[in-house]
């Protein structure tokens, strides 16, 4: 089987995996203790926006909720695959779920993207150096430090950072995305379409609020990449081709990064791809500690306060879909990185 056949096989496998995730997601929300439909159709306080019995019956029929569960399951699968997530709960104003997610998603992508990039770069670099200097002081210090930061709870590191840098030293804000009362973004129009750009003050304000949450997530995550890189590099550095490269007179940097790291990078690629897949899910604990309004904060808010089932179903599905696709891409990259891998 060639590469084309392997891709087709993986696409079919990925499709059935997505169906399995959707089925599991459907079952979880079907067996939850509360009736999400009655909550979703509940009238807001003071009777404003209350639905009539005719409107409720129309919604039942439109969504197939007056049908047996196999029909509801098929309608649910079709809606999820077409990203038709419907409306949110009354407590959030019955807004389109897609609009709610897109409001918080950019904040999560910035936070998780920066912390993941920093964690990968720092972890892989220190892991390579630790393997090269194995048995030395740098190796021991790197391993111990990574184990400590990897073991500490993120909420504890977050609260410690707030205590030191926000309360005691007063050099960083305690949380949120920007300071309250920040001026709106500068708006401009091109061919009748409105755009908005952040001002320099807005950008600096956001960077200041990102320092602590990004730092906490980076400290928590880089240790895993360091230990993984060190383990794979220690194995690669003992291979015969490394001795041959050294015997040819190649520079140490070339031997380590071009030969050893390239062949030891497959597990690192898998770990990095899965981390990128989890970007959409956000960091629930860290975003809650810093009141950072991202997908993680939205998730815990939908669970604990608003009981917004449609939003939760959409978040769980999108997160699982991103992880599956990231795993699919990492499998394809294996053959590009390591030509010894044959698709068969």
ROLOTOR-734185 format. One record per residue (C-alpha): residue in one letter; x, y, z. Coordinates in steps of 0.02 Angstrom, whole numbers, plus 32768, in hexadecimal, padded with zeros to 4 digits. Each point is the difference from the previous one (the first is absolute). Layout:
<atoms>
AXYZ/...
</atoms>
This chain:
<atoms>
X800080008000/X804680A97FCD/X7FEC80AA804D/X7F5D80227FA2/X7FB27F5E803D/X803A802380B1/X7FB180AE7FFD/X7F5B7FB87FC4/X80077F7B8088/X802480828085/X7F7380727FC3/X7F837F71800E/X80437FD380AC/X7FF880B78037/X7F4B80107FC5/X7FC87F698066/X806280428095/X7FA380A67FF3/X7F5B7FA07FFB/X80337FA2809C/X802980A3805A/X7F5B804D7FCC/X7FA27F65803C/X8057800680A8/X7FDB80BA800D/X7F497FE07FD7/X7FF17F778084/X805380698088/X7F84808E7FED/X7F6C7F897FED/X80217FAE80A9/X802680A08061/X7F918016809B/X7FA6809E7FC7/X7F9280107F68/X806380767F91/X7F6C801F7F8E/X7F8E8041808A/X808C806D8040/X802680407F52/X7F4A802B7FDF/X7FE5804D80AB/X7FBE80B17FFC/X80768088803B/X7FDC805D80A1/X7F6E80798005/X7FB07FA47F70/X805D805D7F78/X801F7F987F66/X7F947F6F803D/X7FD67F807F7C/X7F4D7FCE7FDE/X7FC97F4A7FFA/X7FF3800C7F42/X80B280417FF2/X803D7F778073/X7FA87F7D7F95/X804D804A7F63/X80AE7FF6804D/X7FE07F4C8034/X7FCF7FD57F4E/X808A80687FAF/X80887FAC8067/X7FB07F547FF6/X7FEA7FFD80BE/X7F517FB97FEE/X804C7F6A7FA9/X80507F64804F/X80B8800A802F/X80427FAF7F5E/X7FB4808F7F9D/X8046807F807B/X80A97FAD7FF3/X8004800E7F43/X7FCA80B78007/X808580228084/X80887FB07F95/X7FCE80657F68/X7FFD80A38064/X80AA7FE0804E/X80527FD07F5B/X7FBC809F7FB0/X8031806A8099/X7F4B802F801F/X800B801180BD/X7F5C805B8017/X7FDB807F8089/X8043800F80B0/X7F9B7FF280A0/X7F8780898039/X807A80358089/X8076803C7F77/X7F7880507F95/X7FE47F737F80/X8090803C7F96/X80487F987F72/X807E7F88804E/X807C80217F74/X7FFF80B98029/X80207FDD80B9/X80917F8B7FDA/X804E80787F84/X7FF8808A8084/X80707F9D8078/X80657F977F85/X807E80877FCB/X8031801E80B5/X801F7F46801A/X80637FEE7F5F/X8072808F8035/X80197FBD80B0/X80137F477FD4/X805E80227F5F/X8086806A8052/X80167F8C8095/X80087F657F92/X8081804D7F8B/X806B803A8091/X7FF17F578057/X80327FA07F64/X809480717FD7/X8041800580B2/X7FE07F498025/X804D7FBC7F60/X809880738009/X80247FD880B6/X7FDD7F487FE0/X80807FF97F75/X80838059806A/X7FDB7F908095/X80187F647F96/X80A180457FB7/X8042802980AE/X7FB87F62804F/X803B7FDB80AF/X803B80B2801E/X7FC1808B806E/X7F97804E7F75/X7FAC7F597FDD/X7FD57FE180B6/X7FC380B2801F/X7F947FFE7F62/X7FAD7F5B802C/X7FDF803080B5/X7FBB80AB7FD1/X7F8E7FB97F7A/X7FBD7F7B8076/X7FDB80838084/X7FA480787F8C/X7FA57F707FAB/X7FC37FC180AB/X7FC280A68045/X7F4580237FE7/X7FDE808D7F88/X7F8580538076/X808780078088/X807F804C7F88/X7F7D807C7FC6/X7FD1803680B0/X80B8800B802F/X8022806E7F68/X7F6C8071802B/X803D801080B4/X80B3802C7FD0/X7FF280657F60/X7F52804D8011/X7FE5801A80BB/X80B180118048/X8065804B7F71/X7F6A804B7FA3/X80557FF17F57/X7F7E7F917FAB/X7F417FFC8002/X7FA67F798062/X7FA47FBF7F69/X7F7F801E7F77/X802A80267F4A/X801180BD800A/X7FE480858083/X7F4D8036801A/X7FD380A07FA6/X807B7FE87F71/X7FD3806B7F68/X7FB57FA27F6A/X806A7FCA7F6E/X8020807C7F75/X7F7B7FE47F7B/X801480207F45/X7FA17FD77F63/X803A7FB07F5C/X7F827FF67F70/X7F72800F807B/X80407F778074/X8028802F80B3/X80A57FC4804D/X804E801F80A9/X80B680038033/X8045800580B1/X8061809A8032/X80B07FF68045/X7FBB801980AF/X7F857F717FE5/X80897F8B7FC2/X807480278092/X7F707FEC8079/X7FD67F547FBB/X80B77FCA8005/X800B803580B6/X7F677F97802B/X80467F6B7FA0/X80A87FF6805A/X7FC87FA1809A/X7F867F827FB2/X80787FDC7F70/X808F7FEE807C/X7F9E7F87806D/X7FCD7F917F6E/X80B080037FB8/X804F7FCE80A5/X7F827F748013/X80127FBD7F4F/X80B780107FCF/X803A7F768075/X7FA67F7A7F9F/X805580337F5E/X80A980098057/X7FF47F518049/X7FBD7FB77F5E/X808680547F96/X80897FCB8077/X7FC77F4A7FFF/X7FF57FF47F43/X80A4805D7FE7/X805E7F8E8079/X7FCA7F6C7F97/X802980557F5B/X80AE80388038/X80357F4C801A/X7FD87FCA7F4D/X80887FD17F85/X7FD580897F84/X802980828085/X80AE7FB58017/X80157FFE7F42/X7FCD80B87FF4/X807E802D8087/X80867F9B7FAA/X7FE380647F61/X8030809D805F/X7F5580528003/X7FE38089807E/X7FAE7FD080A5/X7F6D80747FDC/X7FE17FAC7F58/X800A7F53804C/X7F89802A808D/X7F7A80657FA8/X80077FC07F4C/X801E7F488020/X7FD37FD080B2/X7F6C8076801E/X7FB37FDE7F56/X7FFA7F458020/X7FC8801680B4/X7F75807A7FD6/X7F717F877FDA/X7FC07FF480B5/X801980BB8012/X7F95801F7F65/X7F747F948047/X8004805980A7/X800680AC7FAE/X7F717FD67F89/X7F917FC6808F/X8029809F8061/X7FCF80697F6A/X7F607F9C7FF1/X7FD3802C80B3/X801880BB7FE1/X7F4780187FE0/X7FD17FB280A6/X80588088805E/X80497FF680AF/X7F6C7FF58076/X805E801280A3/X807880887FC7/X7F7A80667FA9/X7F927FF4809B/X808B80368076/X802A80987F96/X7F4B80247FCB/X803F7FF37F4E/X7F687FFA7F8E/X802C7F707F8D/X7FB37F597FD3/X803B7FB380A4/X7FA880888064/X7F667FED7F91/X80007F448021/X8004800E80BD/X7F81808E7FFB/X7F8A7F977F94/X80107F6E8079/X7FF6805880A8/X7F94809A7FDF/X7F9B80067F5E/X7FEC7F447FE2/X800F80267F47/X7FF47F537FB1/X800980387F49/X80A280608021/X804C7F6C805D/X7FD37F877F75/X805080727F7F/X809F80198067/X80167F468020/X7FE67FD67F49/X807580877FBD/X80887FD0807C/X7FF47F477FD2/X7FFE802B7F47/X809F80688010/X805A7F75805D/X7FCE7F807F7D/X8038806E7F71/X80A580298056/X80217F468016/X7FD77FE47F48/X807C80877FCA/X80897FBC8072/X7FED7F537FB1/X801A804A7F54/X80988062803A/X80567F618039/X80297FCE7F4E/X804280AE7FD9/X807180068098/X803D7F4D7FFB/X80107FB27F51/X80187F55804F/X7F457FFA8024/X7F9F7FA57F79/X7F44800F7FEE/X7FC07F517FF2/
</atoms>
